[in-house]
Amino acid sequence: MKKIILIFSLILMASCSNNEEEILDPFVGTWSYEKLIVNNIEKVLDDCDKKNKIIVNVNGTYISETYATTNGGNCEKRDDANGLWENIRQLTYRFTFDNEVNDRQLVFEGNTLTIIGIENGDTYEEIFLRN
């Protein structure tokens, strides 16, 4: 009887550890562009800008779908950008796209994601909502 309880306990512990390994990174999912803040000033996004989204896969890849308003006022989809992502430490993620590597701070609050970066001396906060 003690052997059966011991075996059952080992199986139960093994199944619990497998479930813990399946916890997804909070970044995984589909995120829609909501807001852009540059140097603490919110930029106005039109409906076309808000079609932009990031699809983040559990295997460390992402797809950035972007749209742009043409000179004629039409909203057109641009080519998708495919890249790699990696959680390198708490709230810091590394993105690789076209052989360029950038580290960004990501802040998760409920279904809101804020990506914070500095480029050319400007601080950018890109805010996304989980779909």
Buried (B, 14 or more C-beta within 10 A) or exposed (E): EEEEEEEEEEEEEEEEEEEEEEEEBEBBBBBBBBBBBEEEEEEEBEEBBBBBBBBBBEEBEBBBBBBEEEEEEEBEEEEEEEBBBEBEEEEEBBBBBEEEEEEBBBEEEEEBBBBBBEEEEEEBBBBBBEE
